[in-house]
Amino acid sequence: MIDTTTNTLAANIPVDGMPYAVAMGPLGARLYVANYDTNQASVIDTSTNAVVSTLPAGSGPTGAAVGPIGVPLYVTNVDANSVSVVNPFTRRTITTVSTGSGPSAIAIARHGTRGYVASIGDGTVSVMNLLNNTVIATVPTGRGPTAIAVQP
């Protein structure tokens, strides 16, 4: 963790596997870390800087995003061509959504009804309807998108 007031390292928090991406909950109380090697996401309590639980993900988690009310957690699974939709409170996978090849990152629109998944393998962005967890469009982007952002 970095202290943004002093721009110094505030804490080094060990997680299992290879941490690949992070997503902050909407109130800043929880930080989620996609761990590529263990096919899980670590949940960090930001008040104690400690891992408090782990959540299931698919094969090769490389991206994470949190819904606008803190539920659910979306994890891209680059090796499974999917997004895991996980309830962080019950620690259970709600569903798994098939995407383009090699999904590497996800961004959630502020209103929480759309998710955008960048897929490095086939050069696309999958547009997800988050109300029913389905892909409603696939947009070709060109070679290898590895990150994505949504304008508020």
C-alpha positions in Angstrom: 0.0 0.0 0.0 1.2 3.5 -0.8 0.5 6.5 1.4 -0.6 9.1 -1.1 0.0 11.9 1.4 3.7 11.2 1.7 4.2 9.1 -1.5 5.9 6.4 0.5 5.3 2.7 1.0 2.9 2.3 3.9 2.6 -1.5 3.9 3.8 -4.5 2.0 0.9 -7.0 2.1 1.8 -10.6 1.1 -0.8 -12.5 -1.0 -0.8 -16.0 -2.4 0.4 -16.5 -5.9 1.4 -13.8 -8.4 -0.6 -10.6 -7.8 -1.6 -9.3 -11.2 -4.3 -6.7 -10.8 -6.2 -4.8 -8.0 -9.6 -3.3 -7.6 -10.8 -1.1 -4.7 -14.2 -1.4 -3.3 -16.4 1.8 -3.5 -15.9 2.8 0.1 -12.2 2.0 0.2 -12.6 -0.6 2.9 -11.7 -3.6 0.8 -9.0 -4.1 -1.8 -9.2 -7.1 -4.2 -6.1 -8.6 -5.7 -6.3 -11.0 -8.7 -3.7 -13.7 -8.1 -2.7 -15.3 -11.4 -0.9 -18.4 -10.0 -3.5 -19.5 -7.5 -6.7 -18.8 -9.5 -8.1 -16.8 -6.6 -8.6 -13.2 -5.5 -7.3 -12.0 -2.2 -9.5 -9.7 -0.1 -7.5 -7.1 1.9 -9.0 -5.0 4.7 -7.5 -1.6 4.2 -7.9 -0.6 7.8 -5.5 -3.4 9.0 -3.6 -4.0 5.7 -4.2 -7.7 6.1 -5.6 -10.4 3.9 -9.0 -11.4 5.4 -10.1 -14.0 2.9 -9.7 -15.4 -0.6 -12.3 -15.7 -3.3 -12.6 -18.2 -6.2 -11.7 -17.2 -9.7 -11.1 -19.0 -13.0 -7.9 -20.0 -14.6 -5.4 -17.2 -14.8 -6.9 -14.2 -13.1 -5.5 -11.0 -14.6 -8.1 -8.3 -14.0 -10.6 -7.2 -11.4 -13.3 -4.7 -11.0 -16.0 -4.1 -8.3 -19.6 -3.2 -8.9 -20.6 0.3 -7.8 -22.2 -0.9 -4.5 -19.3 -3.2 -3.7 -21.0 -6.4 -5.1 -20.1 -8.3 -7.1 -16.5 -8.7 -7.9 -15.7 -9.3 -11.5 -12.4 -11.2 -12.3 -11.0 -11.8 -15.8 -9.6 -15.2 -16.4 -7.1 -15.0 -19.2 -6.5 -18.7 -19.5 -10.2 -19.7 -19.4 -11.6 -17.0 -21.7 -14.1 -15.9 -19.1 -15.1 -13.5 -16.3 -15.9 -14.9 -12.9 -18.7 -13.0 -11.1 -18.1 -13.5 -7.4 -20.1 -12.5 -4.3 -17.3 -11.3 -1.9 -19.6 -11.8 1.1 -20.6 -15.4 0.5 -17.2 -16.1 -1.2 -19.1 -18.0 -3.9 -19.0 -17.7 -7.7 -22.4 -16.4 -8.9 -21.7 -17.3 -12.6 -19.0 -17.5 -15.2 -19.4 -15.5 -18.4 -17.6 -16.5 -21.6 -15.7 -13.7 -23.3 -13.2 -13.2 -26.1 -9.9 -15.0 -26.1 -7.6 -14.0 -23.3 -9.5 -11.5 -21.3 -7.0 -9.4 -19.5 -8.8 -6.5 -18.0 -12.3 -5.2 -17.1 -13.9 -1.9 -16.4 -17.4 -1.2 -15.0 -19.5 1.7 -16.1 -20.4 4.0 -13.2 -24.1 3.1 -13.4 -23.2 -0.5 -12.9 -25.2 -2.0 -15.8 -22.3 -2.5 -18.3 -18.9 -4.1 -18.1 -16.2 -3.8 -20.7 -13.7 -6.7 -21.1 -10.4 -6.3 -23.0 -9.3 -9.5 -24.6 -5.7 -9.7 -25.6 -5.9 -13.0 -27.5 -8.4 -12.0 -30.2 -8.2 -8.2 -30.0 -11.7 -7.5 -28.9 -13.7 -5.8 -26.2 -16.7 -7.8 -24.9 -19.6 -5.6 -23.7 -21.3 -7.3 -20.8 -24.9 -6.6 -19.5 -24.3 -6.8 -15.8 -28.0 -7.1 -15.0 -28.1 -10.6 -16.4 -24.3 -11.3 -16.8 -24.4 -11.8 -20.6 -22.2 -10.6 -23.4 -24.3 -8.3 -25.6 -21.7 -7.1 -28.1 -18.1 -7.9 -29.2 -16.1 -4.9 -30.5 -12.9 -5.5 -32.6 -10.1 -3.3 -31.3 -7.0 -4.4 -33.1 -4.0 -6.2 -31.7 -3.7 -7.0 -28.0 -5.7 -4.8 -25.7 -4.4 -5.3 -22.2 -6.1 -2.5 -20.3 -9.4 -0.7 -20.4 -11.1 2.3 -18.8 -14.6 3.7 -18.9 -15.3 7.4 -18.9 -17.5 8.4 -15.9 
